[in-house]
Amino acid sequence: MSDGAVSPDTSTEIEDPHEGGFRAHTAITTERGGPRYGEFSEQVRTLMDRARYACPTPELTDELIDQLAAINDKLAAVRIDEWHSPAGTRIDLPARGNITLPPFEVTDVNDDGVFATVTFRDFHLGGNKAAHGGQVAVAFDDLGGYASAVAIQGVSRTAYLTVQYRSITPLNTPLQCRTWAEKVDGRKVFIKGTIHDGDRLCAEMDALFIKLNPGQQ
Ligand SMILES: CCCCC/C=C\C/C=C\C/C=C\C/C=C\CCCC(=O)SCCNC(=O)CCNC(=O)[C@H](O)C(C)(C)COP(=O)(O)OP(=O)(O)OC[C@H]1O[C@@H](n2cnc3c(N)ncnc32)[C@H](O)[C@@H]1OP(=O)(O)O
């Protein structure tokens, strides 16, 4: 590697017995990317938020293309496999440091399910200041997967996921999300979820997750 790139930590790879699907049990760290990786993620999120609403002049667009291309080259030089990238595995950061997810913070995991605060941002705009319905489903999918993992102490994959959009899901507002396993039937994990803005129900989820067999892709 060049330009001062640091060799990534791949030390958990050989300890990982699961050869397919997700590898949640080893994909956990608080150190990859360094102590300021959370600030880096936040800058990326802010970039996406600002880009969503920006109307740059042609001259500014020219300038930004050059600057972004330089940043993209630096990131391409430190590309790594999904199991060892900080994004998605930094459990100390919002949404495990995964900038593709609406940022959430898990506040409690107990017998009633997974409780999280999720904030849809400017980047997640659907229209008229409301969150995009697909982004709401993304939040439900990930936090539903979390509830499934807790229920079966294993790795599962979404078979179906339906969302009932009950009222507007606002942007830039900390919302309360709860996901929980309603029933486990063999490999089938039936997951429910809600997102509230205070007392107001924004959306509900009804999903089926299937526990992956050993080695299943
Ligand atoms: C990454 C984590 C990092 C670390 C985190 C740390 C702590 C947190 C811990 C955990 C992780 C937290 C969060 C999770 C993260 C992300 C979650 C996102 C998950 C996804 O985003 S995932 C992508 C989208 N997802 C797909 O890409 C699936 C494509 N698909 C398939 O891969 C197969 O389709 C599969 C595997 C689903 C099933 O296939 P299969 O061959 O294994 O099983 P089979 O078909 O035999 O079904 C068995 C029984 O389920 C019934 N059944 C199946 N499908 C059904 C349906 N749709 N409706 C009704 N019933 C259904 C059958 O009828 C049968 O029922 P029965 O046994 O009663 O006959």
The ligand as a Gaussian input file, in Angstrom:
#p B3LYP/6-31G(d) Opt

LIG

0 1
 C      -23.478000      -7.945000      10.194000
 C      -23.451000      -7.807000      11.712000
 C      -22.277000      -7.107000      12.294000
 C      -22.110000      -7.206000      13.798000
 C      -23.333000      -6.837000      14.623000
 C      -23.228000      -7.099000      16.041000
 C      -24.289000      -7.316000      16.815000
 C      -25.612000      -7.433000      16.202000
 C      -25.953000      -8.849000      15.906000
 C      -26.540000      -9.262000      14.764000
 C      -26.729000      -8.608000      13.461000
 C      -27.551000      -7.395000      13.469000
 C      -28.216000      -6.961000      12.415000
 C      -28.455000      -7.750000      11.171000
 C      -27.967000      -7.041000      10.007000
 C      -28.596000      -6.997000       8.862000
 C      -29.945000      -7.609000       8.595000
 C      -30.300000      -7.442000       7.134000
 C      -30.752000      -8.756000       6.570000
 C      -30.916000      -8.661000       5.109000
 O      -31.124000      -7.661000       4.551000
 S      -30.804000     -10.129000       4.205000
 C      -30.877000      -9.606000       2.505000
 C      -32.243000      -9.719000       1.908000
 N      -32.701000     -11.100000       1.869000
 C      -32.278000     -11.987000       0.969000
 O      -31.472000     -11.718000       0.107000
 C      -32.876000     -13.386000       1.093000
 C      -32.946000     -14.114000      -0.240000
 N      -33.605000     -15.392000      -0.027000
 C      -32.913000     -16.447000       0.458000
 O      -31.698000     -16.427000       0.612000
 C      -33.722000     -17.644000       0.831000
 O      -34.948000     -17.635000       0.202000
 C      -33.917000     -17.790000       2.367000
 C      -32.556000     -17.924000       3.049000
 C      -34.667000     -16.568000       2.952000
 C      -34.729000     -19.042000       2.651000
 O      -34.207000     -20.099000       1.865000
 P      -33.825000     -21.508000       2.496000
 O      -33.534000     -22.441000       1.352000
 O      -32.784000     -21.351000       3.537000
 O      -35.106000     -21.962000       3.257000
 P      -36.502000     -22.497000       2.671000
 O      -36.822000     -21.915000       1.346000
 O      -36.497000     -23.989000       2.792000
 O      -37.541000     -21.883000       3.721000
 C      -37.505000     -22.253000       5.097000
 C      -38.915000     -22.038000       5.636000
 O      -39.253000     -20.653000       5.493000
 C      -40.391000     -20.500000       4.638000
 N      -40.187000     -19.312000       3.787000
 C      -39.061000     -18.988000       3.108000
 N      -39.227000     -17.848000       2.453000
 C      -40.481000     -17.431000       2.720000
 C      -41.255000     -16.310000       2.325000
 N      -40.740000     -15.354000       1.537000
 N      -42.508000     -16.187000       2.789000
 C      -43.039000     -17.136000       3.601000
 N      -42.352000     -18.227000       4.023000
 C      -41.106000     -18.373000       3.578000
 C      -40.462000     -21.776000       3.832000
 O      -41.770000     -22.033000       3.372000
 C      -39.984000     -22.794000       4.851000
 O      -41.049000     -23.031000       5.756000
 P      -41.347000     -24.516000       6.290000
 O      -40.087000     -24.980000       6.960000
 O      -42.477000     -24.327000       7.255000
 O      -41.700000     -25.334000       5.101000

